[in-house]
Amino acid sequence: MGIYIHIPFCRSRCIYCDFFSTTLAESWQLAYVEALGQEIALRAEASEQGTKMQCDTLYLGGGTPSQLSGQALARLFSIIEQRLILSADCEVTIEANPDDVTPEWVALLKQTPVNRISMGVQSFDDEILRFLRRRHTAKQARKAVEILHDGGFQNLNLDLIYGLPGQTQQQFENDVQEVLSLQTSHLSAYALQFESGTPLFAMREKGLVTEADEELSLGCYERLMDITAQAGMEHYEISNFAYPGFRSRHNSSYWTGSPYIGLGAGAHSYDGRCLRSYNCEDVRQYVENIGKGVLPATTEHLSSDDRYNECVMLRLRTRDGLRLDAMESEFGTERLRYLLRMADSHLRRGKLQITADKTLCLTRRGLFVSDDIISDLMV
């Protein structure tokens, strides 16, 4: 099982982000961390695992986990040590902003089980960073990687964004080459999305920015695949690239439908079968409810169609694809026939393929139109 802990605190919000976050004062951090400890205890009591929950991966995301004060971070990992059982080879990831990475912060991390860092760089172009309202500069991002390497962290992911207003393909290629030059183990690169409710979405609605040309975004993605392949990276999920042995095990568990528990305000959980739940997106309400011994979660029961659609959507994103025998075992022969019938036109056009071990997966041509293909296969 994987465990995700949401740390919603941010010093400021980026214009494109629609994840739940808050700019509440640092004084809320310790109360929030204590509530996380109480939630772990409540969930352990309600589970079949007894007083402690066990996990194979632990992920601290946000928000900005690196914004936790040293006191709050130390207390959080003290709670984790007391109330969770981490497997011997547990992958423990924390997200960070480059400007939060200092030798002192890294020294504090070395006293915890953290063994993987995911850092939101987004670009190495300072003009783009200012437009996105990122707090760091390109120089700070480079320095952060250096500090992490010097501090003994070798399993590092950097995030990039492409398809930004005004961004050229050459600028993005330079960003990818910069990541490779920094010798990190993993790269995540995402096409910009204009999410409703974000400042960026409002800017587009007012005509202040325009979306990047689709051909430009496709060109960026094609060069991304070429450059990373030449460097020996494995393209194991639509937006994720890793050197051998450095896939994100936590994120991979999402794509394969493994169970996970989400802790904290706005966090989601899934039992691996048909039950999903999610916590309220309000730090004050979360802390108050947990203090009363109430899990502030809304539950959702997934139908067979829901589970089929999620399976198609998530597993087809990965290099490993959809095992046809597993699909038949899980959803029945009729649903498998439906899947193959809907896949037929894409198979004939070379956008999908069935491998020798009876796995349905996207081809390189299919990656460029993956959303359309996945949509066609759903019910």
C-alpha positions, 0 to 999 in steps of 0.5 A: 500500500502507498500512503500520500500525505498532503502538505497544503502550505504555500508561500504564494500560489503559481498561476497555473496550479489547481491543487488544494493549497493555502497561504495560512500562516506558519502558526498553523503548521504544527496544529496541522501536523498533529491532526495528521497524526490523529488521522493516521491513528483513526485510519489504523483503528478502522483498518485491518492492520491493527494499531499501525498501518504498513506502507511500501511507498510514502509521498509528501506532496502539496502545496509545498512540503518544503515550506514546513518549518524545521520543527513541523517537519521533525514532528511529522517524521516523529509521528510517522516513526511512531504510527507507520511501519515503513517497509525495508525498501520503502520509497519516501518522497518529498516535494520541494521548491528550489528556493527552499533547498539549503544545506541546513534543510538537507541535513535535517532531511538526512535524519528522516527516512526520505530517500527521494526528492521531487522538485518543481523547476518548471523551466530554466528560463527566468522570464518564464519563471517570473510569468508563472510566479515561481519564487525561484530563479534558474540559478537557484534551481541549479544550486538546489540540485547541487546541494541535494547531490552534495547532501547525499540525495541521488534519486531526484526528479525535476518537473518541467512544463511545456506549451507555455504562452510565448515559449518556443520549442528551442526554449523547452529543448534547452530546459530538457538538456539542462535537466540531463546535464544536472544528472538527475535520475527522473524527469516529469514533463507536463503540457500546460493545462488551463484549469478553471479557477486558476489565475492563468485561466482567468488571464486567458478568458480576459485575452491577456494570454493565448494558448500555445499552438498545438503543433508547437506543443506536439513538437516539444513532446516529440523532441522530449521523447527523442532527447530522453531516449538518446540519453538512455532514459525510459519513457515509462508513462506519458509524462514521466521518464527515468533512468533504469531503476528509478521509476517513481514507485509511488506514482506507478502504484496509482497507474496500476490501481493499487490501494493507497491512503491519502492523509491531510486536507484534500487528500484522496484514498482508494481501496484498490477495488470500488471505494474512493474517499477524499478529505475536505479541502479546508485546513481549519475544518480538517483540523477541527474535525480530526480533533473531534475524532471524525474523519472529514472524508466523503466516500464514493462507490465506483461502479463496474463501468467506473472501474473499467474506465479508470483502468483504461485511462490509467494503465494505457498511460504507461509503457506496460499497458493493459494486460488483456487476460487481466482485463477479461478476468477483472471485467469479463469476456463481453467487456474485453470484446468491447475493448478490442472492438473499440481499439480496432481502428486505432490498431489498424492505424498503428496507434495501438499495438498488441504485444506478444504477451497479449498487452494492449499499449500505445505506439509512439504515434498513439502517444500524440493523441492518447487522450482521444484514444483513451476516450474512445475505449471508455464506456 
